[in-house]
Amino acid sequence: MTYPGTKKSHGFTLIELLVVVSIIALLVAILMPALNKARMAAKRQVCSSHLHSMGLALRCYEEDNNLRIPPQVDRNTGNESYDYSKPGNTYQPFQAYITHIGGKFKSGTTDQLKSFQLGKLYNAYSGKGYVDKPEMLYCISQQNRESDYVRKYTYEAYTQDGHWGTYFLPGDDLIRLNYDYWVHGKKTLDQLNSKPVVFDFIYHWITNNHRSHGRAGNPEGFNTLFGDGHVNFCDDKLLCSVDNETNGRWGNITVATGSGTGPGDNRAMFEALIERLFP
């Protein structure tokens, strides 16, 4: 019943509400891929900026250290070297991500972790270095992964005591990056020139920094710092497709059928992959 002088109010009907909800859902479905691509592109740009900064830091380190960039390290012996290509050498590429080693390789008689490779660009105990912040040594695209295996390649994993470079995970003795550092047997950036020096992590398929659909997707590509200081994003389709690394393949690059290992444990596969990073 309505009374004189009153207006009848009209609400939304159920059908009208369902139509509105359906339109919103459709718009979200249309926009989400574009938003995801924009977010991934922004992260790639931040990654590229980090690599540029590392290039400058390596140049400054080189000038302060008799025109030598940091050597690579064998985690088993603590030995540093610029050339692991000699016959019989057991150095594996996965060690290219190491920045600090604890245990028997601690610095002197103190409890300080000893820094190696790109870890030399930042002194965790003084808070000073060739990079302003240790976060710059990590690609942000690797963050917030659900896998514990992948999480140990993130900055957050090594800051549980409040400082990066002074703490490693329980039961472990390493601090890791999600970038690889590779000197190709050279000692200076000028000698490296057009060779990839620091690049997105190449270990196992699931650990690549830039992935199209999270952990299950193919790599979108690899950001790479070259010896001359420029950074390039490589999206070589042969490098970024076909997940079959355990059969001696990554992308469409065949190395040794039945190897049972990824490129981090297979030097021949690793070097075949980084050959495709060249501009």
C-alpha positions in Angstrom: 0.0 0.0 0.0 1.2 3.5 -0.8 0.0 6.6 0.9 -0.7 10.0 -0.7 2.4 12.1 -1.0 4.9 9.2 -0.8 7.1 7.9 -3.5 7.6 4.3 -4.2 11.3 3.3 -4.0 12.7 0.9 -6.6 15.7 -1.3 -5.8 17.8 -3.4 -8.1 16.3 -6.7 -9.1 18.3 -9.9 -8.8 18.6 -10.0 -12.6 19.9 -6.5 -12.7 22.5 -7.2 -10.1 23.6 -10.4 -11.9 24.0 -8.4 -15.1 26.2 -5.8 -13.3 28.4 -8.5 -11.7 28.8 -10.2 -15.0 29.9 -7.0 -16.7 32.4 -6.3 -14.0 33.8 -9.9 -14.2 34.1 -9.6 -18.0 36.0 -6.3 -17.7 38.3 -7.8 -15.1 38.9 -10.8 -17.4 39.7 -8.5 -20.3 42.0 -6.2 -18.3 43.9 -8.7 -16.1 46.2 -10.0 -18.9 47.2 -6.5 -19.8 47.7 -5.6 -16.2 49.9 -8.7 -15.6 52.0 -7.9 -18.7 52.4 -4.3 -17.4 53.5 -5.6 -14.0 55.9 -8.0 -15.5 57.4 -5.4 -17.8 57.8 -3.0 -14.8 59.7 -5.8 -12.8 61.9 -6.5 -15.8 62.8 -2.8 -15.9 63.7 -2.8 -12.2 65.8 -5.9 -12.9 67.5 -4.1 -15.7 68.2 -1.1 -13.5 69.8 -3.4 -10.9 72.0 -4.9 -13.5 73.1 -1.5 -14.7 74.0 -0.6 -11.2 76.0 -3.8 -10.8 77.9 -3.0 -14.0 78.9 0.4 -12.5 79.8 -1.3 -9.2 82.0 -3.9 -10.9 83.8 -1.1 -12.8 84.5 0.8 -9.5 85.6 -2.5 -7.8 87.9 -3.1 -10.7 89.5 0.3 -10.4 90.1 -0.2 -6.7 91.5 -3.7 -7.1 94.4 -3.6 -9.6 92.1 -3.7 -12.5 90.6 -7.0 -11.6 87.0 -7.9 -11.1 86.0 -10.5 -8.4 87.1 -14.0 -9.3 84.8 -17.0 -9.1 84.8 -19.4 -6.2 84.6 -23.2 -5.7 82.4 -23.7 -2.7 84.0 -27.0 -1.8 87.5 -25.7 -1.5 87.1 -21.9 -1.1 89.6 -21.4 -3.9 89.1 -18.4 -6.1 89.9 -18.5 -9.8 89.2 -16.7 -13.1 89.4 -19.9 -15.1 87.6 -23.2 -14.4 87.9 -24.5 -18.0 91.0 -26.6 -17.4 90.6 -30.4 -17.9 89.6 -32.3 -14.8 88.2 -29.3 -13.0 84.9 -30.1 -11.2 83.6 -26.5 -10.8 79.8 -26.5 -11.5 77.9 -23.4 -12.8 75.4 -23.4 -9.9 78.2 -21.9 -7.8 77.9 -18.7 -9.8 75.1 -17.5 -7.5 77.2 -17.7 -4.3 78.0 -14.5 -2.4 79.1 -15.8 1.0 80.3 -19.0 2.5 80.2 -19.8 6.2 81.6 -22.7 8.1 85.3 -23.4 7.6 85.5 -20.4 5.2 84.6 -17.8 7.8 86.6 -14.6 7.7 89.7 -15.2 10.0 88.9 -16.1 13.6 85.6 -14.1 13.6 82.1 -15.3 13.0 81.8 -13.1 9.9 80.8 -14.9 6.7 83.4 -14.6 4.0 82.3 -12.8 0.8 82.9 -14.1 -2.7 82.1 -13.1 -6.3 79.3 -10.4 -6.3 79.2 -10.5 -2.5 82.4 -8.4 -2.6 80.3 -5.5 -3.9 78.7 -4.9 -0.5 80.2 -5.1 3.0 77.4 -6.3 5.2 79.3 -5.5 8.4 80.1 -1.9 7.6 76.9 -1.3 5.6 79.1 0.2 2.8 80.0 -1.0 -0.6 80.0 -0.5 -4.3 76.2 -0.9 -4.4 74.0 1.3 -2.1 71.7 -1.5 -1.0 72.1 -5.3 -1.1 68.5 -5.6 -2.5 70.0 -4.4 -5.7 71.8 -7.7 -6.1 68.5 -9.5 -6.5 65.8 -9.6 -9.2 62.5 -8.7 -7.7 60.6 -11.0 -10.0 61.8 -14.0 -8.0 60.0 -12.8 -4.8 56.9 -14.3 -3.2 57.2 -17.7 -4.7 55.4 -20.5 -2.9 58.2 -23.1 -3.2 60.7 -23.3 -0.4 63.2 -24.5 -3.0 62.8 -21.2 -4.9 62.5 -19.0 -1.8 66.2 -19.5 -0.9 67.1 -17.5 -3.9 65.4 -14.3 -2.6 66.7 -11.4 -0.7 64.1 -11.9 2.1 65.5 -15.4 2.9 68.7 -14.0 4.2 67.5 -11.0 6.2 65.8 -12.8 9.1 68.4 -11.4 11.5 67.7 -7.9 10.1 70.8 -7.7 7.9 71.8 -9.2 4.6 75.2 -10.8 4.4 75.4 -12.0 8.0 72.9 -14.8 8.1 72.3 -18.0 6.2 69.5 -20.5 6.4 69.5 -23.2 9.1 71.4 -26.3 8.0 73.1 -24.4 5.2 76.3 -22.4 4.9 75.7 -20.2 1.8 74.1 -16.9 0.8 72.8 -17.1 -2.7 71.6 -14.6 -5.4 69.1 -15.1 -8.1 71.7 -13.8 -10.6 74.6 -15.8 -12.0 78.1 -14.3 -12.2 80.3 -15.7 -15.0 83.8 -14.4 -16.0 84.6 -16.7 -18.9 88.2 -17.1 -17.8 88.7 -13.3 -18.0 90.0 -10.8 -15.3 88.7 -7.4 -16.6 85.5 -6.0 -17.9 87.3 -4.8 -21.0 88.4 -8.4 -21.8 84.8 -9.5 -21.3 83.3 -6.6 -23.5 80.4 -8.3 -25.3 80.2 -11.4 -23.1 77.4 -11.9 -20.5 78.8 -11.3 -17.0 75.7 -11.1 -14.8 72.4 -12.6 -15.9 69.1 -13.9 -14.6 69.5 -17.2 -12.8 70.0 -20.3 -15.0 69.9 -23.4 -12.8 66.6 -25.4 -13.1 63.5 -24.6 -15.2 61.4 -23.6 -12.2 64.0 -21.1 -10.8 64.0 -18.6 -13.7 63.2 -15.1 -12.5 60.8 -13.9 -15.3 58.0 -16.4 -15.9 54.8 -16.0 -17.9 52.4 -17.8 -15.5 54.2 -18.2 -12.2 56.1 -21.3 -11.5 54.4 -23.4 -14.1 55.0 -21.0 -17.0 57.8 -20.9 -19.5 60.5 -18.2 -19.0 59.7 -14.9 -20.6 63.4 -14.2 -21.1 66.7 -13.3 -19.4 68.1 -9.9 -18.4 71.8 -9.8 -19.0 74.6 -7.4 -18.1 77.5 -7.5 -20.6 81.1 -6.6 -20.0 80.8 -3.3 -21.8 78.1 -2.2 -19.3 74.9 -2.5 -21.4 71.9 -4.6 -20.4 69.8 -6.6 -22.8 66.6 -8.7 -22.3 66.9 -11.9 -24.3 63.7 -13.6 -25.2 65.1 -16.2 -27.6 62.3 -18.7 -28.2 64.6 -21.6 -28.3 65.8 -20.5 -24.8 62.3 -20.0 -23.4 60.3 -23.0 -24.4 59.9 -26.8 -23.8 60.4 -27.9 -20.3 62.5 -31.1 -20.7 65.8 -30.3 -18.9 66.1 -33.7 -17.2 66.5 -35.3 -20.6 69.4 -33.1 -21.4 67.4 -30.3 -22.9 66.4 -26.8 -21.9 64.3 -25.0 -24.5 65.3 -26.8 -27.7 69.0 -27.0 -26.8 70.1 -30.6 -26.6 73.2 -31.3 -24.6 73.4 -34.9 -23.4 70.4 -37.1 -23.5 69.8 -38.7 -20.1 72.0 -36.4 -18.2 69.4 -36.1 -15.5 70.5 -32.6 -14.4 69.7 -29.0 -15.1 72.2 -26.5 -16.5 73.4 -25.5 -13.0 74.9 -29.0 -12.7 75.8 -29.4 -16.3 78.5 -27.1 -17.6 78.1 -28.0 -21.2 74.3 -27.2 -21.0 75.0 -24.0 -19.1 77.5 -22.7 -21.6 75.2 -23.7 -24.6 72.5 -21.6 -22.9 74.5 -18.5 -22.2 75.7 -18.5 -25.8 72.2 -17.5 -26.7 72.3 -14.5 -24.4 74.8 -12.7 -26.7 73.3 -9.6 -28.3 
